[in-house]
Amino acid sequence: MAVKKAIKAQIKLHVPAAQANPAPPVGPALGQHGVNIMQFCKQFNDQTKGRDGLILPVVINVYEDRTFTFIIKSPPSSVLLKRAANLAKASGISGKEIIGKVTRKQVEEIAKQKMSDLNTSDMEQAIKVITGTARSMGIVVEG
């Protein structure tokens, strides 16, 4: 049976897919815990090839012996909605200023992609969560 290692730290970062490098925020966050930064960057970039343009949340577990494991989560809903609506940024005045539109089908696709990270297993509830995010960003869901 495998020996369980003690976790020294848990680091949460948002890193662009396939573009991890030792510059901030990755370098300083990992360096203070003694982790091999280049090893993380290489592994992360290999696992996220083909997802260019997305910012991915990653949770890194650092162990006492300076080894690490990491889990890559799905991109934030806001990033996926901005991409679907072809927007650079969300509305500064949520609820009053409408800056884009997405279809219900696009919202369903985003909900499917986010399903593992949402706190529901019901597809209709997941769609409502994504729709609420869109509303707060100034994006209208049509259909």
Wavefront OBJ file of the C-alpha trace (Angstrom):
o trace
v 0.000 0.000 0.000
v 1.268 3.479 -0.875
v 2.479 5.773 1.889
v 0.419 8.956 2.113
v 2.528 12.127 1.954
v 1.802 15.132 4.147
v 0.598 18.182 2.232
v 2.719 21.240 3.019
v 0.646 23.754 1.024
v -2.179 24.065 -1.456
v -1.792 26.764 -4.109
v -4.623 27.998 -6.342
v -3.685 29.882 -9.511
v -5.276 31.020 -12.772
v -2.827 30.312 -15.590
v -3.261 30.750 -19.365
v -3.437 27.366 -21.090
v -0.106 26.123 -22.503
v 1.604 29.381 -21.432
v 2.869 28.696 -17.921
v 6.288 30.251 -17.298
v 8.418 31.138 -14.258
v 7.222 34.750 -14.313
v 4.567 35.899 -11.835
v 2.141 34.532 -10.706
v 3.559 31.004 -11.152
v 7.212 31.517 -10.174
v 6.801 33.338 -6.856
v 3.873 31.174 -5.737
v 5.768 27.922 -6.304
v 9.228 29.224 -5.395
v 8.295 30.109 -1.832
v 7.404 26.441 -1.245
v 10.571 25.071 -2.858
v 8.849 23.493 -5.867
v 10.717 22.932 -9.141
v 9.055 25.699 -11.183
v 10.239 24.541 -14.597
v 8.987 21.009 -13.953
v 5.516 22.365 -13.148
v 5.520 24.652 -16.198
v 6.507 21.807 -18.521
v 3.864 19.408 -17.139
v 1.127 22.071 -17.150
v 1.907 23.193 -20.704
v 1.919 19.584 -21.946
v -1.472 18.868 -20.378
v -3.122 22.069 -21.649
v -2.006 22.022 -25.290
v -4.882 22.726 -27.645
v -6.810 24.891 -25.169
v -5.134 28.123 -26.253
v -6.696 31.391 -25.178
v -8.344 30.000 -22.055
v -7.360 30.886 -18.521
v -7.461 27.710 -16.449
v -7.731 27.450 -12.679
v -5.187 25.003 -11.270
v -4.939 23.622 -7.729
v -1.400 22.562 -6.791
v -0.750 20.339 -3.768
v 2.818 20.738 -2.501
v 4.124 17.954 -0.259
v 6.757 18.013 2.520
v 9.391 16.465 0.227
v 8.879 19.336 -2.293
v 7.058 17.154 -4.815
v 3.703 18.291 -6.160
v 0.537 17.209 -7.903
v -1.963 19.442 -9.616
v -5.550 19.391 -10.835
v -6.648 21.512 -13.782
v -10.224 22.712 -13.486
v -12.537 23.943 -16.238
v -12.249 27.607 -17.281
v -14.349 30.176 -15.393
v -17.880 30.667 -16.760
v -17.168 34.334 -17.397
v -14.266 33.488 -19.723
v -16.400 31.017 -21.676
v -19.289 33.489 -21.921
v -17.019 36.294 -23.141
v -15.613 33.939 -25.764
v -19.129 32.864 -26.886
v -20.302 36.500 -27.147
v -17.029 37.700 -28.769
v -16.379 40.252 -26.039
v -13.100 41.577 -24.637
v -14.559 42.355 -21.219
v -17.851 42.290 -19.340
v -20.159 45.214 -18.636
v -19.063 47.673 -15.985
v -22.693 48.327 -15.013
v -24.316 44.945 -14.466
v -28.073 44.805 -14.904
v -28.301 48.134 -16.716
v -25.902 47.921 -19.654
v -26.338 45.103 -22.186
v -23.188 44.511 -24.188
v -23.694 41.125 -25.831
v -25.938 38.193 -26.641
v -25.555 34.420 -26.502
v -27.999 31.693 -27.477
v -29.451 29.088 -25.143
v -27.551 26.432 -27.102
v -24.244 28.200 -26.329
v -25.223 28.375 -22.633
v -26.003 24.627 -22.686
v -22.552 23.886 -24.154
v -20.884 26.003 -21.445
v -22.971 24.256 -18.755
v -21.882 20.820 -20.075
v -18.246 21.902 -19.974
v -18.595 23.321 -16.427
v -20.752 20.493 -15.020
v -17.935 18.824 -13.050
v -17.101 22.088 -11.235
v -20.660 23.258 -10.509
v -22.511 22.427 -7.307
v -25.374 20.702 -9.123
v -25.846 17.541 -11.146
v -29.059 18.742 -12.836
v -28.532 20.204 -16.317
v -31.401 22.726 -16.000
v -29.942 24.091 -12.756
v -26.494 24.300 -14.372
v -28.005 26.322 -17.230
v -29.609 28.670 -14.675
v -26.229 29.162 -12.966
v -24.550 30.062 -16.288
v -27.498 32.299 -17.265
v -27.158 34.176 -13.971
v -23.459 34.703 -14.610
v -24.278 36.005 -18.094
v -26.886 38.406 -16.695
v -24.414 39.825 -14.188
v -21.927 40.383 -17.017
v -24.409 42.334 -19.175
v -24.988 39.453 -21.609
v -28.524 38.523 -22.717
v -29.439 34.852 -23.271
v -31.749 34.488 -26.265
v -34.171 31.590 -26.652
l 1 2 3 4 5 6 7 8 9 10 11 12 13 14 15 16 17 18 19 20 21 22 23 24 25 26 27 28 29 30 31 32 33 34 35 36 37 38 39 40 41 42 43 44 45 46 47 48 49 50 51 52 53 54 55 56 57 58 59 60 61 62 63 64 65 66 67 68 69 70 71 72 73 74 75 76 77 78 79 80 81 82 83 84 85 86 87 88 89 90 91 92 93 94 95 96 97 98 99 100 101 102 103 104 105 106 107 108 109 110 111 112 113 114 115 116 117 118 119 120 121 122 123 124 125 126 127 128 129 130 131 132 133 134 135 136 137 138 139 140 141 142 143
